[in-house]
Amino acid sequence: MKKNPTENNRAQILQVLLDKSVLKQDISNDSEKVFALLKAHIKIELAELQKSVTDKRVRLSFHEKGEAEIHVYVGSDVLVFTLHSNVFRLPDSNALWGTSYFKEDENHGYFGVIYIYNFLAQSFLQNRLNDSGYLIGRILINHERHFLVEGKGTLGRLFQDPQNMELNEQIIGLIVQLSFHYALTFDLLVPPFEVMEELSVAQIQQIGDELKLKTAKRLGFKRLSEESENI
């Protein structure tokens, strides 16, 4: 007996729902495990650096802001690592869909994402809410722990072959080191004179009271996409 079209449609919906839900849940759960490993390696790296840094003015500390956010103070910088709560699919236009690994199974193109942002430490310490940070990298991990890293400097050049690369603890440690290095060499520049030449009375009062004049590492100088990546 021929099935009712409504039942056929429901069966297809259920199949997609179950397949996609299980896949995304698996990726989400594994991304949480990767994030936990990332935390562990950040702690290891900070402990190793602390052995050689005796100047107490040099910040080397770690603060968890919930289960999915880490603030890492490294010198005058803060690196913020965040795990996104959603799973994403590569866009159809991405060239990776043309490789054998992604052609053989569409599920390979779904990823959990960890973002890495760079802020000035003083922005957090002085609660300067108008200050800006920059995205310097993001880690994409699929259900087989194949991964890629998009980012600045070496961080964005070294991990671009997800079909042949699987995330492990050694690579996680390297990503942590590269993130630290990029942030430390991404210096604060003096903004152009013209940016600072005119201020209102209200702005002057804000500077004196709460230091709310917006600060970022490249304020008024270059877009992040124009920065040198020779790291």
Rosetta silent file (secondary structure, phi, psi, omega in degrees, C-alpha in Angstrom):
SEQUENCE: MKKNPTENNRAQILQVLLDKSVLKQDISNDSEKVFALLKAHIKIELAELQKSVTDKRVRLSFHEKGEAEIHVYVGSDVLVFTLHSNVFRLPDSNALWGTSYFKEDENHGYFGVIYIYNFLAQSFLQNRLNDSGYLIGRILINHERHFLVEGKGTLGRLFQDPQNMELNEQIIGLIVQLSFHYALTFDLLVPPFEVMEELSVAQIQQIGDELKLKTAKRLGFKRLSEESENI
SCORE:     score description
SCORE:     0.000 S_00000001
   1 L     0.000  132.780 -177.794    0.000    0.000    0.000 S_00000001
   2 L   -69.924  135.560 -178.940    1.331    3.379   -1.009 S_00000001
   3 L   -70.711  148.274  174.684    2.285    5.653    1.865 S_00000001
   4 L   -64.232  135.686  179.420    0.436    8.848    2.474 S_00000001
   5 H   -54.425  -34.497  178.569    2.487   11.867    1.187 S_00000001
   6 H   -63.421  -41.676  178.822    2.160   13.435    4.606 S_00000001
   7 H   -67.348  -39.386  175.825    3.748   10.395    6.212 S_00000001
   8 H   -59.633  -46.666 -179.707    6.543   10.387    3.612 S_00000001
   9 H   -62.017  -41.844 -179.408    7.270   14.030    4.297 S_00000001
  10 H   -65.002  -39.724  179.259    7.240   13.436    8.053 S_00000001
  11 H   -62.612  -40.716  178.684    9.601   10.497    7.701 S_00000001
  12 H   -66.328  -41.473  178.795   12.050   12.634    5.695 S_00000001
  13 H   -62.742  -43.843  179.877   11.840   15.442    8.229 S_00000001
  14 H   -62.458  -40.472 -179.505   12.462   13.017   11.085 S_00000001
  15 H   -63.627  -47.007  178.480   15.476   11.499    9.330 S_00000001
  16 H   -63.782  -42.547 -179.063   17.079   14.881    8.689 S_00000001
  17 H   -59.915  -47.603 -178.787   16.208   16.026   12.195 S_00000001
  18 H   -67.134  -45.125 -179.345   17.775   12.980   13.826 S_00000001
  19 H   -62.446  -50.542 -176.558   20.863   12.936   11.607 S_00000001
  20 H   -69.077  -38.958 -178.314   21.604   16.646   11.911 S_00000001
  21 H   -64.641  -44.005  179.548   20.738   16.865   15.595 S_00000001
  22 H   -64.345  -45.696  179.206   23.008   13.965   16.509 S_00000001
  23 H   -57.534  -50.310 -176.462   25.834   15.315   14.341 S_00000001
  24 H   -66.529  -35.848  177.999   25.609   18.821   15.802 S_00000001
  25 H   -67.367  -39.822  177.426   25.352   17.505   19.340 S_00000001
  26 H   -61.839  -44.866  179.945   28.432   15.328   18.805 S_00000001
  27 H   -64.860  -41.870 -179.888   30.390   18.287   17.426 S_00000001
  28 H   -62.901  -44.145  179.733   29.220   20.535   20.257 S_00000001
  29 H   -64.436  -42.394 -178.860   30.194   17.994   22.923 S_00000001
  30 H   -70.042  -34.780  177.367   33.605   17.386   21.374 S_00000001
  31 H   -62.747  -35.276  176.256   34.234   21.130   20.977 S_00000001
  32 H   -64.387  -38.576  177.454   33.667   21.483   24.721 S_00000001
  33 H   -66.116  -40.660  177.233   36.326   18.812   25.307 S_00000001
  34 H   -63.279  -40.561  179.807   38.729   20.646   22.985 S_00000001
  35 H   -63.760  -37.506  176.844   38.034   23.885   24.859 S_00000001
  36 H   -64.405  -40.387  176.072   38.869   22.138   28.131 S_00000001
  37 H   -64.070  -38.432  178.220   42.174   20.959   26.629 S_00000001
  38 H   -60.928  -44.769  176.705   42.815   24.519   25.467 S_00000001
  39 H   -57.740  -45.595 -178.315   42.339   25.773   29.032 S_00000001
  40 H   -61.221  -40.949 -178.293   44.764   23.147   30.315 S_00000001
  41 H   -74.547  -29.609  173.639   47.453   24.120   27.797 S_00000001
  42 H   -63.497  -44.193  178.260   47.004   27.820   28.537 S_00000001
  43 H   -61.762  -41.761  178.654   47.654   27.062   32.205 S_00000001
  44 H   -62.017  -46.599 -177.886   50.725   25.002   31.275 S_00000001
  45 H   -64.509  -41.998  178.243   52.130   27.761   29.059 S_00000001
  46 H   -62.637  -41.921  179.991   51.558   30.438   31.691 S_00000001
  47 H   -62.680  -39.673  178.936   53.260   28.279   34.339 S_00000001
  48 H   -67.072  -41.480  178.968   56.295   27.777   32.094 S_00000001
  49 H   -65.991  -38.225 -178.802   56.556   31.497   31.345 S_00000001
  50 H   -62.341  -26.061  179.127   56.226   32.363   35.042 S_00000001
  51 H   -64.376  -28.496 -175.902   59.362   30.336   35.779 S_00000001
  52 H  -107.117   -8.238 -178.001   61.443   32.832   33.784 S_00000001
  53 L  -105.967  108.055 -178.098   59.574   36.083   34.468 S_00000001
  54 L   -97.609  -16.160 -179.694   60.528   37.525   37.845 S_00000001
  55 L   -74.726  113.886 -176.163   59.231   41.063   37.270 S_00000001
  56 L   -66.979  -13.821  178.466   55.883   41.184   39.074 S_00000001
  57 L   -76.120  -17.485 -179.863   54.693   43.971   36.771 S_00000001
  58 L   -83.610  114.696 -175.855   54.511   41.516   33.878 S_00000001
  59 L   -76.936  130.283  172.874   51.026   40.039   33.924 S_00000001
  60 E  -144.640   90.022 -175.666   50.696   36.297   33.463 S_00000001
  61 E  -148.021  168.141 -169.780   47.313   35.155   34.702 S_00000001
  62 E  -139.158  129.271  179.649   44.228   33.208   33.738 S_00000001
  63 E  -134.334  127.037  176.406   40.566   33.890   34.524 S_00000001
  64 E   -89.665  131.341  177.132   37.582   31.751   33.581 S_00000001
  65 L  -114.422   70.344 -174.110   34.408   33.660   32.737 S_00000001
  66 L    87.568 -177.536 -174.816   31.999   30.755   32.727 S_00000001
  67 L   -75.498  -18.030 -172.066   32.471   27.451   30.960 S_00000001
  68 L  -120.254   17.675 -179.239   32.902   28.924   27.479 S_00000001
  69 E  -146.586  133.003  179.467   35.111   32.003   27.993 S_00000001
  70 E  -127.648  134.720  172.397   38.704   32.444   29.149 S_00000001
  71 E  -111.189  121.588 -177.352   40.583   35.708   29.771 S_00000001
  72 E  -117.506  115.249  178.273   44.360   35.330   29.621 S_00000001
  73 E   -89.109  119.332  179.276   46.527   38.243   30.753 S_00000001
  74 E  -130.509  101.166 -176.438   49.896   38.223   28.996 S_00000001
  75 L    63.488 -126.877 -178.442   51.911   41.367   29.646 S_00000001
  76 L   -91.332   11.392 -176.657   49.883   44.372   28.523 S_00000001
  77 E  -116.957  156.961  168.438   47.443   42.204   26.570 S_00000001
  78 E  -124.116  126.369  171.766   44.368   40.120   27.238 S_00000001
  79 E  -100.629  126.657  179.162   43.545   37.185   25.012 S_00000001
  80 E  -109.435  116.152  176.966   39.891   36.187   25.161 S_00000001
  81 E  -102.697  126.148 -179.614   39.109   32.634   24.048 S_00000001
  82 E  -131.607  137.194  175.797   35.412   31.904   23.543 S_00000001
  83 E   -98.377  120.239  179.289   33.596   28.743   22.487 S_00000001
  84 E   -71.914  144.214 -175.989   30.530   29.464   20.372 S_00000001
  85 E   -80.408  -10.849 -177.994   27.426   27.604   21.465 S_00000001
  86 E  -107.207  163.434  174.808   26.343   26.801   17.888 S_00000001
  87 E  -108.124  139.214 -174.289   27.649   24.522   15.130 S_00000001
  88 E  -120.197  150.764  174.682   28.238   26.016   11.671 S_00000001
  89 E  -104.229  139.249  175.081   28.382   24.655    8.116 S_00000001
  90 L   -59.710  139.777  177.025   30.968   25.873    5.640 S_00000001
  91 L   -64.528  151.888 -178.518   29.331   28.061    2.987 S_00000001
  92 L   -58.000  -27.206 -177.590   28.820   26.454   -0.419 S_00000001
  93 L   -76.838  -10.159 -177.049   31.288   28.919   -1.931 S_00000001
  94 L   -68.587  132.703 -176.548   34.163   27.639    0.240 S_00000001
  95 H   -63.386  -19.995 -179.240   36.878   25.967   -1.849 S_00000001
  96 H   -63.283  -25.429  177.579   37.195   23.128    0.673 S_00000001
  97 H   -64.036  -17.540  178.689   34.018   21.561   -0.731 S_00000001
  98 H   -85.522   -5.217  179.801   36.068   20.780   -3.830 S_00000001
  99 L   -89.212  157.805 -173.791   38.507   18.559   -1.911 S_00000001
 100 H   -61.214  -38.350 -176.675   38.034   14.790   -1.618 S_00000001
 101 H   -61.596  -41.418 -178.213   37.532   14.803    2.152 S_00000001
 102 H   -83.163  -26.821  176.164   34.553   17.148    1.982 S_00000001
 103 H   -67.955  -36.595 -173.475   33.136   15.613   -1.182 S_00000001
 104 H   -72.261  -23.405 -178.777   32.943   12.139    0.361 S_00000001
 105 L  -156.295  115.490 -179.143   30.804   13.223    3.314 S_00000001
 106 H   -61.911  -27.183 -179.051   28.900   16.484    3.719 S_00000001
 107 H   -63.323  -20.695  177.756   29.024   16.043    7.494 S_00000001
 108 H   -65.023  -18.278 -176.050   32.746   16.833    7.373 S_00000001
 109 H   -92.531   11.996  176.397   31.808   20.446    6.625 S_00000001
 110 E  -104.946  135.527 -170.994   30.127   21.131    9.966 S_00000001
 111 E  -137.608  143.650  160.794   32.253   22.772   12.645 S_00000001
 112 E   -84.708  154.360 -173.324   32.331   23.966   16.199 S_00000001
 113 E  -131.611  130.619  171.652   34.152   27.306   16.530 S_00000001
 114 E  -113.104  124.248 -179.517   36.527   28.762   19.118 S_00000001
 115 E   -98.393  146.467  176.660   37.275   32.491   18.724 S_00000001
 116 E  -124.330  115.883  179.357   40.457   34.245   19.882 S_00000001
 117 E  -112.626  150.831  179.064   40.278   38.004   20.530 S_00000001
 118 E  -119.380  122.194  176.839   43.058   40.392   21.544 S_00000001
 119 E  -124.017  166.836  169.498   42.393   43.350   23.866 S_00000001
 120 E   -79.586  138.177  179.639   44.526   45.709   25.901 S_00000001
 121 H   -59.351  -39.795 -178.350   44.786   44.618   29.540 S_00000001
 122 H   -63.077  -25.915  178.457   44.045   48.155   30.725 S_00000001
 123 H   -61.227  -38.228  177.612   40.726   48.058   28.898 S_00000001
 124 H   -82.514  -42.405 -175.813   39.536   45.399   31.334 S_00000001
 125 H   -65.774  -32.667 -179.833   41.421   46.584   34.407 S_00000001
 126 L  -103.596    8.776  177.079   40.064   50.130   34.089 S_00000001
 127 L    54.526   43.122 -179.818   36.652   49.029   32.796 S_00000001
 128 L   -84.390   89.293 -170.413   37.030   51.085   29.599 S_00000001
 129 L   -68.729  -18.096 -179.805   33.900   49.795   27.928 S_00000001
 130 L   -87.262   -7.709 -178.460   34.420   51.760   24.702 S_00000001
 131 L   -69.669  152.859 -176.924   37.785   50.146   23.955 S_00000001
 132 L  -107.195  151.571  169.676   38.079   47.751   21.047 S_00000001
 133 L  -121.243  171.551 -177.744   39.563   44.300   20.661 S_00000001
 134 E  -128.146  141.048  171.586   40.430   42.377   17.533 S_00000001
 135 E   -75.558  118.145  179.847   39.688   38.897   16.319 S_00000001
 136 E  -107.744   -9.474  178.036   43.112   37.361   15.693 S_00000001
 137 E  -174.482  157.595  170.044   42.039   33.775   15.079 S_00000001
 138 E  -145.878  138.869 -177.580   39.315   31.171   15.085 S_00000001
 139 E  -104.805  125.465  178.902   39.591   27.396   15.357 S_00000001
 140 E  -110.769  125.369 -175.337   37.066   25.263   13.445 S_00000001
 141 E  -126.210  128.727  178.585   36.696   21.617   14.562 S_00000001
 142 L   -98.470 -172.010 -171.760   34.511   18.949   12.916 S_00000001
 143 L   -71.660  -13.135  175.982   33.120   15.650   14.238 S_00000001
 144 L  -104.802   10.209 -175.750   36.370   13.794   13.430 S_00000001
 145 L    62.336   19.039  163.890   38.530   16.529   15.018 S_00000001
 146 E   -71.616  148.754 -169.373   39.795   17.547   11.625 S_00000001
 147 E  -152.496  165.788  166.525   40.293   21.277   11.877 S_00000001
 148 E  -144.338  158.708  177.050   41.499   24.512   10.373 S_00000001
 149 E  -124.373  124.240  172.255   42.563   27.834   11.873 S_00000001
 150 E  -102.429  135.557 -178.656   41.746   31.165   10.276 S_00000001
 151 E   175.853 -166.317 -176.026   43.692   34.073   11.667 S_00000001
 152 L   -97.148  150.247  176.663   46.507   36.561   11.635 S_00000001
 153 H    60.973 -148.760  179.925   50.183   35.870   11.073 S_00000001
 154 H   -60.253  -31.473  179.063   51.465   32.305   11.341 S_00000001
 155 H   -53.949  -35.332 -178.462   48.297   31.411   13.228 S_00000001
 156 H   -96.367   -2.375 -178.561   46.365   31.798    9.982 S_00000001
 157 L  -108.350  -21.616 -168.569   48.902   30.222    7.635 S_00000001
 158 L   -85.822  -25.182 -171.507   49.952   27.033    9.384 S_00000001
 159 L  -123.538   70.500 -174.868   46.674   25.126    9.702 S_00000001
 160 L  -120.730   19.487 -176.940   44.899   25.297    6.352 S_00000001
 161 L  -129.101   69.553 -172.038   44.615   21.619    5.363 S_00000001
 162 H   -62.115  -28.120 -178.190   41.704   20.163    7.370 S_00000001
 163 H   -69.639  -19.868 -179.104   41.394   16.954    5.343 S_00000001
 164 H  -115.248    5.547 -176.300   44.926   15.937    6.423 S_00000001
 165 L  -125.003  129.750  175.131   45.121   17.513    9.872 S_00000001
 166 E  -116.669  137.754 -178.103   43.606   16.275   13.123 S_00000001
 167 L   -72.142  129.997  175.538   43.624   18.352   16.278 S_00000001
 168 L  -137.665  178.773 -174.603   45.752   16.939   19.096 S_00000001
 169 H   -66.417  -34.279  178.586   47.303   18.247   22.292 S_00000001
 170 H   -63.869  -42.736  179.517   50.604   19.182   20.655 S_00000001
 171 H   -68.101  -39.583  177.768   48.801   21.323   18.077 S_00000001
 172 H   -59.335  -43.446  177.190   46.610   22.908   20.759 S_00000001
 173 H   -60.863  -38.935  178.855   49.761   23.882   22.654 S_00000001
 174 H   -67.557  -39.548  177.491   51.220   25.397   19.494 S_00000001
 175 H   -61.887  -40.709  177.326   48.050   27.408   18.833 S_00000001
 176 H   -60.715  -47.604 -179.313   48.274   28.807   22.362 S_00000001
 177 H   -63.002  -43.299  179.584   51.913   29.851   21.847 S_00000001
 178 H   -64.748  -36.051  177.715   51.218   31.444   18.466 S_00000001
 179 H   -65.399  -45.052  177.703   48.283   33.371   19.932 S_00000001
 180 H   -59.637  -47.354 -176.019   50.453   34.694   22.764 S_00000001
 181 H   -63.253  -44.104 -179.236   53.233   35.649   20.352 S_00000001
 182 H   -62.663  -45.074 -179.368   50.956   37.466   17.928 S_00000001
 183 H   -60.817  -42.719 -177.093   49.280   39.483   20.703 S_00000001
 184 H   -69.081  -26.977 -179.071   52.616   40.483   22.244 S_00000001
 185 H   -99.237    0.809  178.265   54.056   41.667   18.918 S_00000001
 186 L   -95.225   87.258 -165.098   50.868   43.453   17.817 S_00000001
 187 L   -83.694  154.732  172.045   51.819   46.828   19.327 S_00000001
 188 L   -73.517  126.873  179.675   49.814   49.855   20.340 S_00000001
 189 L  -108.591  149.175  175.589   50.523   52.700   17.922 S_00000001
 190 L   -65.935  126.636  178.630   50.181   56.436   18.467 S_00000001
 191 L   -69.069  155.541  177.424   47.019   57.588   16.670 S_00000001
 192 L   -54.414  145.866 -178.071   47.351   60.330   14.031 S_00000001
 193 H   -54.285  -38.913 -175.434   47.489   63.843   15.496 S_00000001
 194 H   -62.176  -28.581 -179.331   44.290   64.794   13.640 S_00000001
 195 H   -66.401  -31.074 -173.332   42.297   62.171   15.537 S_00000001
 196 H  -101.696   -2.903 -167.389   43.085   63.864   18.857 S_00000001
 197 L   -76.944  -15.745 -178.990   43.093   67.552   17.898 S_00000001
 198 L  -131.655  122.876  178.113   39.447   68.328   18.669 S_00000001
 199 L  -134.448  148.325  175.383   37.584   67.286   21.824 S_00000001
 200 L   -85.270  166.899  175.968   34.376   68.459   23.449 S_00000001
 201 H   -59.294  -41.422 -179.533   34.118   69.503   27.089 S_00000001
 202 H   -61.383  -39.862  179.366   32.184   66.294   27.749 S_00000001
 203 H   -65.935  -41.077  178.206   35.001   64.199   26.255 S_00000001
 204 H   -61.354  -41.810  178.577   37.626   65.934   28.390 S_00000001
 205 H   -64.117  -38.670  178.578   35.527   65.250   31.488 S_00000001
 206 H   -64.972  -41.065  178.825   35.186   61.618   30.476 S_00000001
 207 H   -60.143  -45.117 -178.436   38.949   61.311   29.989 S_00000001
 208 H   -68.957  -37.127 -174.678   39.563   62.712   33.453 S_00000001
 209 H   -85.503  -47.169 -171.302   36.828   60.712   35.168 S_00000001
 210 H  -133.564    6.666 -179.471   36.741   57.329   33.488 S_00000001
 211 L    51.223   49.698 -174.534   39.314   57.318   30.656 S_00000001
 212 L   -91.924    6.900  174.583   36.556   56.596   28.158 S_00000001
 213 L   -65.599  123.522 -171.151   38.360   57.913   25.119 S_00000001
 214 L   -58.738  129.916 -179.930   38.239   54.881   22.859 S_00000001
 215 L  -124.733  137.477  173.102   41.511   52.977   22.725 S_00000001
 216 L  -151.085  166.218 -174.525   42.562   50.151   20.456 S_00000001
 217 L   -65.339  -24.148 -178.947   45.860   48.852   19.197 S_00000001
 218 L  -129.887   35.340 -176.723   45.438   50.509   15.809 S_00000001
 219 L   -52.696  119.737  174.639   43.123   53.404   16.576 S_00000001
 220 L    65.971   13.870 -173.356   42.826   55.639   13.527 S_00000001
 221 L  -112.610  -59.661  178.417   45.876   54.108   11.889 S_00000001
 222 L  -146.778  152.124  169.494   45.078   50.991    9.863 S_00000001
 223 L   -69.779  154.532 -178.809   42.307   48.495    9.477 S_00000001
 224 H   -58.884  -35.315 -177.991   43.120   45.119   10.970 S_00000001
 225 H   -66.875  -14.460 -178.345   43.149   43.593    7.467 S_00000001
 226 H   -96.236   -2.639 -175.956   46.014   45.919    6.563 S_00000001
 227 L   -68.829  150.832  173.961   48.272   44.853    9.417 S_00000001
 228 L   -65.669  140.550 -179.576   51.577   43.175    8.783 S_00000001
 229 L  -118.544   28.306 -177.426   51.409   39.427    9.259 S_00000001
 230 L   -84.142   56.775  179.059   55.138   38.715    9.320 S_00000001
 231 L  -113.572    0.000    0.000   54.972   36.786   12.560 S_00000001
